[in-house]
Structure formats: C-alpha cells, structure tokens
Amino acid sequence: MEHGDKAVAQQRNLVLVGGGHTHALVLHHWARAPLPGVALSLLTPEPTAPYTGMLPGFIAGHYSRDALEIDLAHLCRRAGARLILGRAAGLDRAARAIQLADGTALGYDIASLDIGITSDLPQMPGYAEHAVSAKPLGTYAQRWEHWSKQVEAGATQPHIAVIGGGVAGVELALAMAHRLRGHDPEITVIDAGPLLPHLGARARGRLRLHLDRAGITCIEQTNPSGVTGSGLILADGREIPASLVLGAAGSRPQGWLGATGLHLSDGYVTVDPYLRSITDPAIFAVGDCAHMAHAPRAKAGVYAVRQAPFLLRNLRAALGAGDLRAYHPQRDYLKLVSLGGKSALADKWSLPLEGRWLWWLKDRIDARFMDQFRP
Ligand SMILES: Cc1cc2nc3c(=O)[nH]c(=O)nc-3n(C[C@H](O)[C@H](O)[C@H](O)COP(=O)(O)OP(=O)(O)OC[C@H]3O[C@@H](n4cnc5c(N)ncnc54)[C@H](O)[C@@H]3O)c2cc1C
C-alpha cells in the first residue's frame, strides 16, 4: 500500500490543450509507450477534430464528412488519457491551472497548447451574422452541406464570395465550383493584395488559368468592407451578390493567449527550439498557435505534423524521462493544391507540375495520415 500511495503522490499531470494535428499524433504514440506516473488529459471542445488537408476534397464531393474526422475520443481511450470536453479560455500560471470557458479550472504540471488559429473577421460589419469562416472548419463543413443541398433543390442562388485569395481560398473556390458544376455558380474571390502571394510565379499562373476555366472571378487589391444578407460590400462601393460568404483570409491567434503573460509574437506563443514557451518552460505550444522564434515559418499543417515526435520527446523530458531535442523545421515543403476535380497541382522550388496522378498522391498521403488514427 505504501508503494501505491507513493505512486499516487508522485503522479504528475500532463494536459494537452486542443486536438490539433500534433496532439493527435502525440496521443497516438503515447499509447505505445506511456510514461508511468503521468496522468495524461486532452482538453478539446469536440470529441473529434477535422483534418484540413481533406477539406477541399470534402467540399468538392470526393470525401464524406466522416472521412476527415480524427477520432480524438478513440485516441484518448487507446492512450489511457482522460478526455475533457471544453474550451480553454485562460491560464493561471502561478496556480498551474487552465481556466475553461465554463468557469472551471484544470490543474497541470506540464501543459501543451495546440489550438490552431481562426479565420474569423470579427471587426467586419455583418461578418458574424452572415459569413462563415474556413477555420474552425466544422461550422463551414456543416453550413456547406446544408447550403449546397438548398442550391441543388433550387431554393438558393449559387452565388458565393470568398474573402481571401491565398492557397486555402483558391482551393476552396475551385472545390465549390466543381461541386456546383451544372448549377451555373457565380463565384468571386476577393483579396486585399495580389492573389496567391506565397506560390511560385509559374504555379500562380497555372492556378489563375484554372480559376478562369472554372468561371471564377478574381478581384485583387480590394478590401471588403462589410457583409449583408444579400452579399459582400467592397471598399470601393461595389456589391458582390452572394448567398454564401466564406472567410478564408485572416489567420488570427486566439485572443485569450494575450492575457496569459506568455511572450507572444503577433499574438502567437513564442517558443524555443524545444517547442516550449520562452517565458515558461512548463508550457509548450505547437502547430499554428505557436511562433518558432528560431525558425519562423508560414502556418502549415506540415509543420504541425513534423513537430509531433519532438513534442512527445520533449514533454517526456520535461516530466523527467530522457533529454530534450531541438526541432529545426525544413525550409520548404511540397505544396499540393487540389484543383476541384480529381486533379492537383504541385509547387516546390518554383516548379509547378499538375495532373490526376498528383491528386492520387495527395489522396494517398492524406489517407495514410488518417489511417494511423483509425480504430
Ligand atoms: C482549406 C485549407 C486547406 C489547407 N491545406 C493544407 C495543406 O494541404 N497542407 C498544409 O500543410 N496545410 C494546409 N492547411 C493549413 C493547416 O490546416 C493548418 O496549418 C493545420 O490544421 C494546423 O494544425 P494545428 O495542429 O495547429 O491545429 P488545428 O488543426 O487548427 O486544430 C486545432 C484544434 O484545437 C481545438 N481548439 C481550438 N480552440 C481551443 C481551445 N480554446 N481550447 C481547446 N481546444 C481548442 C480545435 O477544436 C481544433 O480541433 C490548410 C488550411 C485550410 C483552411
């Protein structure tokens, strides 16, 4: 009994906040090698988390809604972790407690944040009432299912305005055009700057051609100024009629991070090469919500995925098992952009390639990623 009491006394709490890609992989690997004496918990608003890489394929009609859900509840069961349904809203670092949106608190010895970003544009008049954001994507996926059924039934005009002409906005516009083919959709992509600023010039040219072929209108160097029940208002006074306004522009960190006292870079948690907050070594941060001060990178799922083995190792080290290891992200990665139908474009080292085989490759990569999490 004495031995058991000692084990309980020594038990430490590791809390994963958010079921982003990195945490899903940590749970997956923890199941194989749990750390004795550590109680693992996952705090997540939903028991599943959607995989964004497959979102355009779902919107285009190639995948079912279920296919893009990572079953966090199952991963927790497998890892012997406690699943806590709730949303983090603050950190009391002195008391080592995570404050939840429902007013309760959750103690931790070590905590890790993987809560993503939001593409909400709360400052834009009418946005909250009439528009839907690509991220968090659960709401968009649901709204799309409902809206596209209405279009198919002839109850709604297939007019869409997409705010944001980055890769996500363009990929989603092409996916929506594909799904609505046969219904004469009118889709407009609006960007405050030039379209697709993060792609090579040749890939950008090819994608513009695809947008053109799909009949998608692009308006660049123009700010939207408000959303109404009938469309999008632009700063120059023009109105784009739309029964669906999709926000794919802003990538904003969650506001509550500002009150944690952690060092932030543009609102994202600044981390060291070990993925720990530079302010507090008991707090780790990964994925889109973190800023890697030693190697800043664009927000992309590929980094969230690659961070997973380093996070796992460093969490264990923080709990007294093994050494820390620094994460040095790759400079570039293969960007695979789906083109609506079962065809994709690849952009790496400014060399664009495209074809059905690239869609097949993307499909294989995504399927392999998701297969790890299946029961
Ligand atoms: C349309 C689209 C296509 C994309 N395609 C690609 C691609 O092909 N390749 C690529 O590399 N990247 C792509 N990205 C970017 C990629 O989706 C993100 O970089 C990736 O999802 C980041 O993962 P994450 O681990 O930061 O967490 P996320 O996947 O953003 O998940 C965060 C989780 O935290 C939970 N959460 C949120 N707030 C809280 C809270 N307060 N408390 C607790 N839990 C919370 C959420 O429910 C969510 O499950 C795409 C993005 C979009 C929008």
The ligand as a Tripos MOL2 file, in Angstrom:
@<TRIPOS>MOLECULE
LIG
   53    58     1     0     0
SMALL
NO_CHARGES

@<TRIPOS>ATOM
      1 C1         -8.7320   24.8560  -46.8000 C.3       1 LIG1
      2 C2         -7.4120   24.6300  -46.1460 C.ar      1 LIG1
      3 C3         -6.5140   23.7350  -46.7310 C.ar      1 LIG1
      4 C4         -5.2620   23.5120  -46.1540 C.ar      1 LIG1
      5 N1         -4.4200   22.6370  -46.7720 N.ar      1 LIG1
      6 C5         -3.1920   22.4400  -46.2470 C.ar      1 LIG1
      7 C6         -2.2760   21.5520  -46.8920 C.ar      1 LIG1
      8 O1         -2.5840   20.9510  -47.9410 O.2       1 LIG1
      9 N2         -1.0400   21.3830  -46.3300 N.ar      1 LIG1
     10 C7         -0.6820   22.0330  -45.1710 C.ar      1 LIG1
     11 O2          0.4560   21.8430  -44.7120 O.2       1 LIG1
     12 N3         -1.5400   22.8710  -44.5300 N.ar      1 LIG1
     13 C8         -2.7750   23.1000  -45.0330 C.ar      1 LIG1
     14 N4         -3.6290   23.9610  -44.3940 N.ar      1 LIG1
     15 C9         -3.2340   24.5540  -43.1040 C.3       1 LIG1
     16 C10        -3.4920   23.5250  -41.9930 C.3       1 LIG1
     17 O3         -4.8420   23.2120  -41.9580 O.3       1 LIG1
     18 C11        -3.1040   24.0400  -40.6020 C.3       1 LIG1
     19 O4         -1.7980   24.5370  -40.6600 O.3       1 LIG1
     20 C12        -3.2020   22.9050  -39.5660 C.3       1 LIG1
     21 O5         -4.5220   22.4730  -39.4240 O.3       1 LIG1
     22 C13        -2.6800   23.3650  -38.2200 C.3       1 LIG1
     23 O6         -2.8300   22.3250  -37.3040 O.3       1 LIG1
     24 P1         -2.8080   22.5840  -35.7440 P.3       1 LIG1
     25 O7         -2.1390   21.4010  -35.1390 O.co2     1 LIG1
     26 O8         -2.2220   23.9320  -35.4550 O.co2     1 LIG1
     27 O9         -4.2980   22.5990  -35.2390 O.3       1 LIG1
     28 P2         -5.7140   22.6440  -35.9230 P.3       1 LIG1
     29 O10        -5.8400   21.6140  -36.9760 O.co2     1 LIG1
     30 O11        -6.0200   24.0410  -36.3060 O.co2     1 LIG1
     31 O12        -6.6430   22.1900  -34.7130 O.3       1 LIG1
     32 C14        -6.7780   22.9300  -33.5280 C.3       1 LIG1
     33 C15        -7.7300   22.2050  -32.5940 C.3       1 LIG1
     34 O13        -7.8110   22.9200  -31.3610 O.3       1 LIG1
     35 C16        -9.1490   22.9500  -30.9160 C.3       1 LIG1
     36 N5         -9.3150   24.1840  -30.1490 N.ar      1 LIG1
     37 C17        -9.4530   25.4290  -30.6460 C.ar      1 LIG1
     38 N6         -9.5550   26.3140  -29.6470 N.ar      1 LIG1
     39 C18        -9.4550   25.6150  -28.4890 C.ar      1 LIG1
     40 C19        -9.4880   25.9990  -27.1230 C.ar      1 LIG1
     41 N7         -9.6210   27.2730  -26.7450 N.pl3     1 LIG1
     42 N8         -9.3750   25.0150  -26.1860 N.ar      1 LIG1
     43 C20        -9.2330   23.7330  -26.5540 C.ar      1 LIG1
     44 N9         -9.2030   23.3290  -27.8370 N.ar      1 LIG1
     45 C21        -9.2990   24.2580  -28.7970 C.ar      1 LIG1
     46 C22        -9.9930   22.9230  -32.1780 C.3       1 LIG1
     47 O14       -11.2560   22.3490  -31.9100 O.3       1 LIG1
     48 C23        -9.1450   22.0820  -33.1210 C.3       1 LIG1
     49 O15        -9.5290   20.7340  -33.0930 O.3       1 LIG1
     50 C24        -4.9040   24.2080  -44.9530 C.ar      1 LIG1
     51 C25        -5.8110   25.0800  -44.3430 C.ar      1 LIG1
     52 C26        -7.0500   25.3180  -44.9280 C.ar      1 LIG1
     53 C27        -8.0150   26.2920  -44.2760 C.3       1 LIG1
@<TRIPOS>BOND
     1     1     2 1
     2     2     3 ar
     3     2    52 ar
     4     3     4 ar
     5     4     5 ar
     6     4    50 ar
     7     5     6 ar
     8     6     7 ar
     9     6    13 1
    10     7     8 2
    11     7     9 ar
    12     9    10 ar
    13    10    11 2
    14    10    12 ar
    15    12    13 ar
    16    13    14 ar
    17    14    15 1
    18    14    50 ar
    19    15    16 1
    20    16    17 1
    21    16    18 1
    22    18    19 1
    23    18    20 1
    24    20    21 1
    25    20    22 1
    26    22    23 1
    27    23    24 1
    28    24    25 2
    29    24    26 1
    30    24    27 1
    31    27    28 1
    32    28    29 2
    33    28    30 1
    34    28    31 1
    35    31    32 1
    36    32    33 1
    37    33    34 1
    38    33    48 1
    39    34    35 1
    40    35    36 1
    41    35    46 1
    42    36    37 ar
    43    36    45 ar
    44    37    38 ar
    45    38    39 ar
    46    39    40 ar
    47    39    45 ar
    48    40    41 1
    49    40    42 ar
    50    42    43 ar
    51    43    44 ar
    52    44    45 ar
    53    46    47 1
    54    46    48 1
    55    48    49 1
    56    50    51 ar
    57    51    52 ar
    58    52    53 1
@<TRIPOS>SUBSTRUCTURE
     1 LIG1         1 GROUP 0 **** ****
